[in-house]
Amino acid sequence: SILSNRIGGYDGIDIDIENFNLDKILTYIALIFELRASLPSEKILSITLQSRLGHTFISRLTSILGWVDEIRVMEYDYHGPWSEPGPIAPYDLVSADLDRFIGPFGIFKKKILLGIPMYAYLWKNSTCSDAGLLSALKIGCEMWASQTQVNPGQSVSLGINISASPAIQWNTTGKCPYFTTRYDTIVHTENVRSISYKMNLAQSKGVRGVCFWQYMAGDGDVRAAKLWDAIKKYAEGTLTQPSEPTADDLGTKWSVVNPQGQTEVLPSNNSEISWTAPSASGTYKLIATLPNDETEIAVADTVEIVVTGGANNPPNIPQTPSGPSKGKGKRQKGRYF
């Protein structure tokens, strides 16, 4: 047939028709029947359905379930340009809605694929826009120090001018990350932790599997490697249930590298700290790293502070602040907020 020739070497065809009224359901059923009759038996026929469909709509779809091989349920866009800020695919609502399909579908639940998002939405001044794929999402980070030349024992105030504070926050019921920026911008997204929660949900519900919208571009991206590692574990049946992020996961990480190249982790996860210059003179590199919580959307910044006036070193420098000094603020490719 013409259809068979058109799909050629493809595995099959997927029908994704959205936002059509219930009065069109008979036309939709007829379309699926004709497609199945036209396709070679070895070709896959799948249908993609929106989440939160009405009970009557779902019930009428049961008549075609024997004709299709896969049923992809788009369990995302719970919030978007049409709504107030909120999680794109909150775990609690996804779980409840998936049950609404599983019940009427009965034995055909083994054909269901749980659709999971790989993108973000940004709200600013009540207006929402697409914030892009996960691989393009980053947060800017710029570190500052009250002064960069000090004497031994002198305290230095350090902090970060970050566009989000804290950089990553966690929705405990929706089990997904979000952040609010100093520019009154709210970004809701997904990460390895939140996606792993949903993959485990699919496994616990006994459905066929998962699918994603859309492929996360950036093969060299750290998040891509972590995510595909989690997907591989899911496919192998070895993916474990993630834990809720801790305050340490979400806090700013501070460290200092001494003149000999040795690194010390500082005991604080606040966005501002006070550091006391040691007795040994030399150049110290203070490093602030924004939390990534397995999202890898944050970057680190550094400030170098010179300690003088120690033993066998030049005289103490004057006790006059040099004013805030900004760090290097290097940015990687991607969209910053």
N, C-alpha and C positions, 0 to 999 in steps of 0.2 A: 504494500500500500504506500501512498504518498507519505504518511506519517512514519512508517517503518524506514523509508529511505531517508527522511529528514533527520531522524535521530542517529542514524549511522552507527558509529562506534560508541555512542553514549550508553550508559547502563540503563537508562530509562527516562521517564519524564515526571516532573512534579507540577501539580496544579495548585497555584496560590491565588485564589480570588478572594478579595477582602471587602468588607463593608457592604455586602449585598443583603437585601431584605429577605425575610422569610418567604415572601411570595415568589421568590426566584428559586427556591430550594428544589422544586421538581425539574426545572431546567438544568440545574447543577447536577442532579442525580442522573439525568439523561446524558449529560456530557461525559460524566465518569464512566457510565456504561458503554458508550460508544468508543471511548478511548481504550477501554480494556479489550473490547472486541477487536479493535484495530491493531493493537500492539502484539508483537510476537510474545509468546508465553514466557520467554526468558528475560524479557525487559521489565524493569521495575516501574510500577505506577504508584506514585505517592501523592497524597493531598496534604496541603498545609492549611491549618486552621488557626484562627485567632483565639486567644484565651478569652475567658469570661463569656463564651457564647451562651445564649439562653437555653434552658432545659428542653424546650420544644424543638429548637434547632438541632441540638445534640441528638435527641431521640430519633428525629427523622433521618439523621445521617447513618443510623445503624443499618439501614437497608443497603448501603453500598460498601460496608466494611469488608465483605467477603470478596469484593472485586479489587481492592487496593492492597498493596504490599506494605506500605508504611503510612503512618498518620503523624505528621509533624505538628505539634502544638506549640505555637509561639508564646511561651510563657514569659513575655517581657512587654515593655511599654505600658506598665501600670501607671507610670508618670511620664510626662513629656511636654511638648510645646502646648498641649491642650489643657494642662493642669498646673496646680501649684507644685513647688519643688518636692521631690520625693524619690524613693528608690525605684529603679527601672524594673527590677525583678525581685521583689521582697520574698524571702524564703517562705514566710508564713502564708502569704496569699497564693504563691505558686503551688504550695503543697495542697491547700484547700481546693484550688481550681483544678488541679490535676485529678483529684478524687472525683470531681464532677464529670470528667470524661471517662475515668476508669469504671465507674459504676454502670452506666448504660452500655458501655462497650463490651463489658463482660470478658469473654474469652479473647476478644480482639485487642485487649490491652497490650498484648505482646507485639502489636504492630505500632504502638505509640512511641514516638521519639520526643523527649522533652527538649524544647527549644530554649537555649540559653544565650543571653546577649554578650557581645564583646565590644561594647562601645560606651560612651558617656554622654550625658546631657548637661548643659550649663544653663543656669538661670541667672539673669541680671536684670534688676528693676522690673521684676515680674514677667520678663520676656525670656523664653527658652530657645536655645539653639543647639544644634548638634556639636558636641565637643570632640568628635572624631573617634577613631579606633583606640584601643588601649595602648597600642605601641606609640601613639603620637602624644599621649597625655603626660605632661610633666608639671612640676611645681618649681617656680623660681626660688633661689636661695641666695641671700647676700649677707655675709657676716660682718660685724663691726666690733671694734675695740675702743675703749675710752682713750687709750693711748698705746703707743707702740714702742716706747723706750722707757724702761723703769729700772728701779734699783731693787736689789734683793729684799724680799719681805714686803714689797709694795703690792697692793691689790689693784687688779685691772678688771673693769667691768666688760663683759663680753655678751654679745647677743646676735640674733639673726633677724634680718628683715625678710621674713618669709611672706609669701602671698597667702598662705593659709596658716592658721594657728588654732589648734594643733594641725600639723600638715595632713594627717589622716584621722578621721573620726569613724566610728563604727556604729551602725544601726543594729542594735541587739536583737530585735524581733525580725527584721528583714535580713539580717546576717549579710550585710554588704557595706562597703565603704563609701564615704562622702567627705567633702571638705568645704568649708566656708572661707572665702578670702577676705582680705582687708578692703577689697573693692566692692564689698556687698554682693559678691558672686558666689553662688552655690553650685557645686559640681557633684552629681551622683554618678557612680561608675561601678565597675566590678573588679575583682582581683582574683588571684589564684585561690585564696581562702574561700571567697564567696562562691566562686564557680565550683570548687570542690564540694562545698555544702550541697549544691544543687545536683551534682553528679551522684553523690551518695544518696540523695533523695530519690533520684530515678531508679537507682539500684534497689532501694528499700521498697519502692512501690511495685517492683516487678515488671516494669515496662521494657520495651525493646532496647532503648538506649537513649542517647542524647544527640542533639545537633546544635549548631551555632550560627548566629548571625552577628557579624560576618567574619570571614577569615581574618585573623589578626595579622596585618601586614608587618614586615620587619623580621626577616628570618634570623638576623643577627641580634635581635633584641633580647635582653636578659629575661624579660617577662615571658616572651614567646617560648624560650627554652623551658622555663619553670612550668608554664601552662601545659605545654605539650607533654612534659614529663608526667604531670598529673593526669592528663587524658590517657596516656599510655597505661598508667597504673589502673585507671578505671576500666579500660578495655581488658586488662589482664585479671581484674578482680582483686587487686591488691591495694586499691586506694583506701586509706584510712580516714576516719572522720576527723576533720580539723578541729582545733580548739579555738575558743574565743580569744581575740587578741588581748594582751595584757597592757597595763599602763606603760610598761617598758617597751612593748612593741610600738606604741604610738608616740613615745616621747622622743625628744631630740637627743642624739648621741653626741657626747663631747669627748675629745681626746687631745693629748698634747704629745708632740714629738720633740725630744730634747736634742741638744747639739750633737749627741753621739748617735742619733737615729733611733733611739729606743722610744717606744710608744707606751703611754700610760692612759688608761681609760678613766675619765673623771666621773665621780659618783653623782651625777645629776642628769635629769631628763627634761629640765625646764628650758624655755626659749631664751632665758637670760641667766648668766651665772657670774660669779666673782672668782677670779683666779689669782692666787698669791705667787708672786715671782720667787723662784727658789734661790738658794745662796750661790749656786754656780752661775757664772756669767756665760753669755752666749746667745745664740738666736734660737728661739723656741717657736715651733709651729703649732698653733692652736687650730683644731679642726672641729667644725660642726657638721653633723650629718643628719639630715631630716629623716624621719622614720619612713620606711618603705612598706612595712607590714606585708611583705611578699608582693607588693605592687610595683616596686622599683620605679616610681614616678618622681622620686626626689633626687636632688643632687647635693653634693657636699661643697663647702667653701672653707677657705683657710685665711688666717691672719698671722703674720710673723711678728713676734715681739722680741725685742733685743733687751736682755738683762745685762747691765754693766755695773761696775763698782764692787764686784766681789773680790775675794782674795786674789792677789797677783794680777789684778785687772785694772783698767783705767779708773780714774776717780768717778764718784757718783755723778749722775747727770742731774741737772736742776729739777726740783720738784714742781714742775709746771706742766699741766696737762697739755698734750698736743692736739686734743680734740678727737672726735670719733674718726676712726680710720676704717675704710671699707676693705673688704676682702677682694679676692680675685673675681668671684662671681661668675665662674665659667659656666656656660650653658651648653647642653647637648641639643641636638636637633629635636624638634617637637613643638607642641603647642604649650605655652606657659600661661599661668594665671596669677 
